[in-house]
Amino acid sequence: MLQLNKVHHIALICSDYKRSLDFYTRVIGCQVIAEHWREEQQSYLTKLTLNGEYVIELFSFPAPPQRL
């Protein structure tokens, strides 16, 4: 069995960027490290931190994949 001591970062794809950013910052308490608009993909890549230790990469896409 795999035993992890720590997770460095998690990448998430969102369909509603503003709502997701609000959730992770206001509700969860993450802080924005960097926010990048990626013109070629028409999407954001925002890096958030939780307690200065964990990183969440929040990706927005105009047409994200369907959830299962």
C-alpha positions as CSV (number, residue, x, y, z in Angstrom):
1,M,0.0,0.0,0.0
2,L,1.2,3.5,-0.9
3,Q,1.9,5.7,2.1
4,L,2.1,9.4,1.5
5,N,3.6,11.9,4.0
6,K,2.3,15.0,2.1
7,V,0.5,16.2,-1.0
8,H,2.2,19.1,-2.8
9,H,-0.6,20.2,-5.1
10,I,-3.9,19.3,-6.6
11,A,-5.2,20.4,-10.0
12,L,-8.9,21.0,-10.4
13,I,-11.0,21.9,-13.5
14,C,-14.0,24.1,-12.9
15,S,-16.9,25.1,-15.0
16,D,-17.8,28.4,-13.2
17,Y,-14.5,30.1,-12.4
18,K,-15.8,33.0,-10.3
19,R,-18.0,30.7,-8.2
20,S,-15.1,28.3,-7.7
21,L,-12.6,31.0,-6.9
22,D,-15.1,32.4,-4.3
23,F,-15.6,29.0,-2.8
24,Y,-11.9,28.2,-2.4
25,T,-10.9,31.7,-1.1
26,R,-13.9,32.8,1.0
27,V,-15.3,29.4,2.2
28,I,-12.2,27.2,2.4
29,G,-9.8,30.1,3.2
30,C,-7.2,29.7,0.5
31,Q,-5.0,32.6,-0.6
32,V,-4.3,33.4,-4.3
33,I,-0.6,32.9,-5.1
34,A,-0.9,33.8,-8.8
35,E,-3.7,34.2,-11.4
36,H,-3.0,33.9,-15.1
37,W,-5.3,34.4,-18.1
38,R,-4.3,32.0,-20.8
39,E,-5.4,33.6,-24.0
40,E,-4.8,30.6,-26.3
41,Q,-7.0,28.4,-24.1
42,Q,-9.4,31.1,-23.1
43,S,-9.1,30.0,-19.6
44,Y,-7.6,30.9,-16.2
45,L,-4.9,29.1,-14.3
46,T,-5.0,30.2,-10.7
47,K,-2.7,28.9,-8.0
48,L,-4.0,29.0,-4.4
49,T,-2.4,28.0,-1.2
50,L,-3.9,26.6,2.0
51,N,-2.0,27.4,5.1
52,G,1.1,28.2,3.0
53,E,1.7,24.5,2.7
54,Y,-0.7,23.0,0.1
55,V,-1.3,24.3,-3.4
56,I,-4.4,24.0,-5.5
57,E,-4.2,24.7,-9.2
58,L,-7.7,25.9,-10.4
59,F,-8.2,25.6,-14.1
60,S,-11.2,27.1,-15.9
61,F,-12.2,26.1,-19.5
62,P,-14.9,27.4,-21.8
63,A,-16.3,23.8,-22.2
64,P,-14.9,21.6,-19.4
65,P,-15.3,17.8,-19.7
66,Q,-18.5,16.2,-18.4
67,R,-18.4,14.8,-14.9
68,L,-19.2,11.1,-14.5
